[in-house]
Amino acid sequence: MNDKAESFFDDTIKTLSIESESAKFANVTPETLTEFYSVSGIPSPAPQQIQTPPAYSPPQPAQRNNSNYEQQKTQPVATTPNTQQQTIVPTAPVPQGMSADDIVAISKMDLAKVERSLKTCNRCPLYLERKNPIIGAGNPTADLMFISEGPSIAEDEQGIPLIGEDGQLLTGMINAMQFSRSDVYITHIIKCRTPKNRKPEKPEVEACMEFLKQQIKLINPKVIITLGAVPLQYLLNQRSITQSRGQWMMYQGIKVMPIFHPSYLNRNPMAKKETWSDLQLVMKYFGKSHRQIAKRT
């Protein structure tokens, strides 16, 4: 290093020392460094080549063919027709049971209104399979009323209570008591046939019971004969027909005589003798007596 360079270097160091007393770093301008390298004869390092990135240019949207686009807008979109037609199956009304309003309304009905209401009744699921509700048949002012448990298949087909083999036996019993079917009134606890003629369930009976009560009130018989265990259970809260048959009971001030159902008698002919004894008690109440037919000699 020559004298000039050394003198320049000393001056630079002094200047940097003075600046460092007031600041952590001393600034050296590019001009000073250039002069230093020029005077000292020390080759200056090559300046760093800084590559300036190209200016950002946002992507341009793709050009569309306006003529094709306008043509697509005006043309309808082709769709595949739906060849499968939906079939809407009407659902049956959900059974609602017997409401408090129903009970009040039924209590004000006459027999004709009871019949009309029962024909459109949907208070229990039995209405879904019935053909004919069995309301009742006979004399609407009868002194003697028969109440069975429910319609058979034949009754559901024809709309008449207690027909067929069981009906024939009941008709014979009525005639033997010196009545005719037109003299008495015949009905059921429930008005619609049960599946496979099973015993009616409690909700099914409850859906019909108010109609039966109104029928009894309007007909106002002197005697009710119940046929089998079901009417005995729901009218009189008695479960054993074998223990209750042949004994007078009461329902709402009306005398009741429980007897075996004709279907049971057809299956068990030996029980007919007991049943005839029960019917004779009813005959006696009405002032009738069994007329013995004289044997021919």
C-alpha positions in Angstrom: 0.0 0.0 0.0 1.5 3.4 -1.0 1.6 6.6 1.1 -1.5 8.1 -0.5 -3.5 5.0 0.0 -2.3 4.7 3.6 -3.2 8.3 4.3 -6.6 7.7 2.8 -7.1 4.6 4.8 -6.2 6.4 8.1 -8.6 9.2 7.3 -11.3 6.6 6.6 -10.7 4.8 9.9 -10.8 8.0 11.9 -14.1 9.0 10.2 -15.5 5.6 11.0 -14.3 5.8 14.6 -16.0 9.1 15.1 -19.3 7.8 13.6 -19.2 4.7 15.7 -19.2 6.7 18.9 -22.7 7.9 18.1 -24.1 4.9 16.3 -23.7 1.2 16.4 -22.8 1.0 12.7 -20.9 3.4 10.5 -22.1 4.0 7.0 -19.7 3.9 4.1 -21.0 5.2 0.8 -20.3 3.3 -2.4 -18.3 6.3 -3.6 -15.9 6.0 -0.7 -15.3 2.4 -1.3 -14.7 3.0 -5.0 -12.1 5.6 -4.2 -10.5 3.4 -1.6 -10.0 0.5 -4.0 -8.8 2.9 -6.7 -6.1 4.5 -4.4 -5.0 1.3 -2.7 -4.6 -0.7 -5.8 -6.6 -3.5 -4.3 -8.9 -5.1 -6.8 -12.6 -4.4 -6.0 -14.9 -7.4 -5.8 -17.3 -7.9 -8.7 -20.7 -6.4 -8.0 -23.5 -9.0 -7.3 -25.7 -9.5 -10.2 -29.3 -9.2 -9.0 -31.9 -10.6 -11.3 -35.0 -8.5 -11.3 -38.0 -10.8 -11.5 -40.3 -10.1 -14.4 -43.3 -8.0 -13.6 -46.4 -9.9 -12.5 -49.0 -10.3 -15.3 -52.4 -11.7 -14.2 -53.6 -14.6 -16.4 -56.0 -13.5 -19.1 -59.4 -15.3 -19.4 -59.7 -17.7 -22.3 -61.4 -16.1 -25.2 -64.7 -17.8 -26.2 -66.4 -17.9 -29.4 -69.3 -15.5 -28.8 -71.2 -16.8 -31.8 -71.2 -20.4 -30.4 -72.0 -19.2 -26.9 -75.0 -17.2 -28.0 -76.2 -20.2 -30.0 -75.9 -22.5 -26.9 -77.9 -20.0 -24.9 -80.8 -20.0 -27.3 -81.0 -23.8 -27.8 -82.9 -25.8 -25.2 -81.0 -28.4 -23.2 -82.0 -31.9 -24.2 -83.3 -34.0 -21.3 -84.1 -37.7 -21.0 -87.8 -38.2 -20.4 -88.8 -40.0 -17.2 -90.6 -43.1 -18.4 -91.3 -44.3 -14.9 -94.6 -42.9 -13.6 -95.0 -42.5 -9.9 -98.0 -44.3 -8.6 -99.5 -42.6 -5.6 -101.2 -45.0 -3.3 -103.9 -43.4 -1.1 -103.3 -44.2 2.6 -106.1 -45.3 4.8 -107.0 -43.0 7.7 -105.2 -43.9 10.9 -107.7 -45.3 13.5 -108.3 -42.6 16.1 -110.3 -44.6 18.7 -113.2 -43.3 20.6 -112.8 -39.6 21.7 -114.8 -37.7 24.3 -116.6 -35.8 21.5 -117.5 -39.1 19.9 -119.1 -40.4 23.1 -121.2 -37.2 23.4 -122.2 -37.4 19.7 -123.2 -41.1 19.9 -125.2 -40.5 23.1 -127.5 -38.2 21.0 -128.0 -40.6 18.0 -131.1 -42.5 17.2 -130.7 -46.0 15.7 -130.7 -44.7 12.1 -127.8 -42.4 12.9 -126.0 -45.2 14.8 -126.2 -47.3 11.6 -125.0 -44.6 9.3 -122.1 -43.8 11.6 -121.0 -47.5 11.9 -121.0 -47.9 8.1 -118.3 -45.3 7.8 -116.5 -46.0 11.1 -112.7 -46.2 11.1 -112.0 -46.1 14.8 -110.1 -49.3 14.9 -108.0 -51.3 12.3 -110.8 -53.9 11.7 -112.5 -51.5 9.3 -109.6 -52.0 6.8 -110.7 -55.6 5.9 -114.5 -55.5 6.5 -117.0 -55.8 3.8 -120.1 -55.1 5.8 -120.3 -53.8 9.4 -122.9 -55.8 11.3 -125.0 -53.2 13.2 -127.9 -55.4 14.3 -131.2 -56.8 13.1 -134.7 -57.3 14.4 -137.3 -55.3 16.4 -136.0 -51.9 17.5 -138.3 -51.9 20.4 -137.8 -55.6 21.4 -138.2 -56.9 24.9 -135.5 -59.5 24.4 -132.1 -58.6 23.0 -129.3 -61.0 22.1 -125.6 -59.8 22.2 -122.9 -62.0 20.6 -119.1 -61.3 20.4 -118.5 -60.5 16.7 -119.4 -61.2 13.0 -118.3 -64.4 11.2 -117.0 -64.5 7.6 -120.5 -65.3 6.4 -122.0 -62.4 8.3 -119.4 -60.1 6.9 -120.3 -61.2 3.4 -124.1 -60.8 3.8 -124.3 -58.1 6.4 -126.7 -60.1 8.6 -126.0 -61.1 12.2 -125.7 -64.8 13.2 -126.4 -66.7 10.1 -125.1 -70.1 8.9 -125.0 -73.1 11.2 -124.7 -71.0 14.3 -127.6 -68.8 13.2 -129.8 -71.8 12.5 -129.3 -73.1 16.0 -130.0 -69.6 17.5 -133.2 -69.4 15.5 -134.3 -72.8 16.8 -133.6 -71.6 20.4 -135.6 -68.4 19.8 -138.5 -70.3 18.4 -138.4 -72.8 21.3 -138.7 -69.8 23.6 -141.9 -68.9 21.8 -140.4 -65.9 20.0 -139.4 -65.3 16.4 -136.3 -63.5 15.1 -138.5 -60.6 14.1 -139.6 -60.2 17.8 -136.1 -59.9 19.2 -133.0 -57.7 18.4 -129.6 -59.4 17.7 -126.3 -57.6 17.6 -122.6 -58.0 18.5 -120.1 -56.4 20.9 -118.0 -55.4 17.9 -119.4 -54.7 14.5 -116.5 -55.8 12.2 -115.1 -59.2 11.6 -111.7 -60.0 13.3 -109.0 -61.8 11.3 -109.5 -65.6 11.4 -112.4 -65.0 13.7 -110.2 -64.5 16.7 -111.5 -63.0 19.9 -111.7 -59.2 19.7 -109.0 -57.2 21.5 -109.7 -54.6 24.1 -109.0 -51.5 21.9 -111.3 -53.0 19.2 -114.1 -53.5 21.8 -113.6 -50.0 23.2 -114.0 -48.5 19.7 -117.4 -50.1 19.4 -118.7 -50.1 23.0 -120.3 -46.7 22.9 -122.4 -47.7 19.9 -123.6 -50.9 21.7 -124.4 -48.9 24.8 -126.5 -46.5 22.8 -128.3 -49.4 21.0 -129.2 -50.9 24.4 -130.4 -47.5 25.7 -132.6 -46.9 22.6 -134.0 -50.4 22.4 -134.4 -50.6 26.1 -135.1 -54.4 26.4 -136.4 -56.1 29.5 -133.9 -58.9 29.1 -130.5 -59.3 27.5 -129.1 -62.7 26.7 -125.3 -62.7 26.2 -123.8 -65.4 23.9 -120.4 -66.6 25.0 -117.6 -65.2 27.1 -116.8 -61.9 25.3 -120.0 -59.9 25.9 -120.1 -61.3 29.5 -116.6 -59.9 30.0 -117.1 -56.4 28.6 -120.7 -55.8 29.7 -120.6 -57.4 33.2 -116.8 -57.7 33.9 -117.2 -61.5 34.3 -114.7 -63.8 32.7 -116.0 -67.4 33.3 -119.0 -68.3 31.2 -119.1 -71.8 32.8 -119.6 -70.2 36.2 -121.8 -67.4 35.1 -124.2 -69.1 32.8 -127.7 -69.7 34.0 -127.5 -66.9 36.7 -129.4 -63.6 36.5 -127.2 -60.5 36.4 -127.9 -56.8 35.9 -126.7 -54.3 33.4 -127.9 -50.7 33.8 -131.1 -51.9 35.4 -131.7 -54.5 32.8 -131.8 -58.3 33.6 -129.0 -60.3 31.8 -128.9 -64.0 31.3 -125.5 -65.4 30.1 -125.5 -68.6 28.0 -123.1 -70.5 25.8 -122.5 -69.3 22.3 -124.2 -71.3 19.5 -120.9 -72.1 18.0 -119.8 -73.7 21.3 -123.1 -75.7 21.4 -122.5 -76.9 17.9 -119.1 -78.2 18.9 -120.3 -79.5 22.3 -123.9 -80.8 21.8 -124.0 -82.2 25.4 -124.1 -78.5 26.6 -127.4 -77.9 24.9 -129.4 -79.3 27.8 -127.8 -76.8 30.2 -128.5 -74.0 27.8 -132.2 -75.0 27.4 -132.5 -74.8 31.2 -131.0 -71.3 31.1 -133.5 -70.2 28.4 -136.4 -71.6 30.4 -135.5 -69.1 33.1 -135.9 -66.3 30.6 -139.2 -67.8 29.4 -140.5 -67.9 33.0 -139.6 -64.2 33.4 -141.8 -63.4 30.4 -144.6 -65.6 31.6 -144.0 -68.4 29.1 -143.8 -72.1 29.8 -142.4 -74.9 27.8 -145.2 -76.8 26.1 -144.7 -80.6 26.3 -145.7 -82.4 23.1 -147.8 -85.4 24.0 -146.3 -88.6 22.8 -148.4 -90.7 20.4 -149.6 -94.0 21.8 
